């Protein structure tokens, strides 16, 4: 009986020790996850590239469709306001364009969308502009959801996600303004400040705001990355289920669709390369299915390069530049900040090499070195005569000969 009690006691102690180790491991993992979420904002350069890319894409899209704006979104669109209202009732979409059928109101909204896209791209008052950009993209998308090629679907999702991110801290006018403020504050005299500036409550509120902004930014970047992974993974799995992708003929049929043949001669030239078409089809499926599984290693760089080539091919061969551009910009979320810093450093080096040495400064009066005397000794008290002065003396002979000393001088 005594041995059984000892054995039971040892078993209880072992279980308690195992539970303690498991609790400590779980607490460490939770603490590490919380530190990753709130410690610092991640991928600030990637967020800025997304802001610049989607702002530029939508600005170019609106400018390109400017001659056709009335037929797509305006009062003259075949998709009338009544049809749009019926769709809104069933889907829950909203649009500021549906508030009025006035042409002046529509033109005002269009100009506002252009200005908002430009300012969002430049990063001016990014917090406010990100919200306005999301509202404009949502409004134009919902007003004529069947009138575009579908490339603005991804821009719509990314515009909503970018509202959560701190996408104006790098490569923006806001960042430039903040740097100037910091430089002026560091160079100027230090003020004592108000008595409440350093109070514990103020510091706590400031720290809480920083933690909240960091957590929301990191969650927004995670949503963007998850959205891209879901997009690639689902597209690859759908392709696997199709017979045309299995036998390698899917791209052949895509190249022969009249709706997606902006360059018929180029499409026919590519379609004649049967083996290349089959390899490209299999490679497309492989890249899309494997994409979510290669993001945590160096293999993602060649995969992203191949995806870049795939999207460029789609944009050129099928005439879908907006969709291709949106996907290329979305892939930038997986590049770390050190990649963008090294890329900027490489660009600066290339600029220095191509620009060559700096311009040689013209020799002036202040740039003439000390002249040597007749005997070759530097530092002579005799003043160096410049060529311009020598020419002046030849023009004025009376100044060339020294004056005779006065007779009464000693």
Secondary structure, 3 states (H helix, E strand, C coil): CHHHHHHHHHHHHHHHHHHHHHHHHHHHHHHHHHHHHHCCCCCHHHHHHHHHHHHHHHHHHHHHCHHHHHHHCCCCCCCCHHHHHHHHHHHCCCCHHHHCCCHHHHHHHHHHHHHHHHHHHHCCCHHHHHHHHHHHHHHHHHHCCCCCCCCHHHHHHHHHHHCCCCCCCCCCHHHHHHHHHHHHHHHCCCCCCCCCCCCHHHHHHHHHHHHHHHHHHHHHHHHHHHHHHHHHHHHHHHHHHCHHHHCCCHHHHHHCCHHHCCCHHHHHHHHCCHHHHHHHHHHHHHHHHHHHHCCCCCHHHHHHHHHHHHHHHHHHHCCCHHHHHHHHHHHHHHCCHHHHHHHHHHHHHHHHHHHCCCCCCCCCHHHCCCCCCCCCCCCCCCCCCCHHHHHHHHHCHHHHCCCCCCCCCC
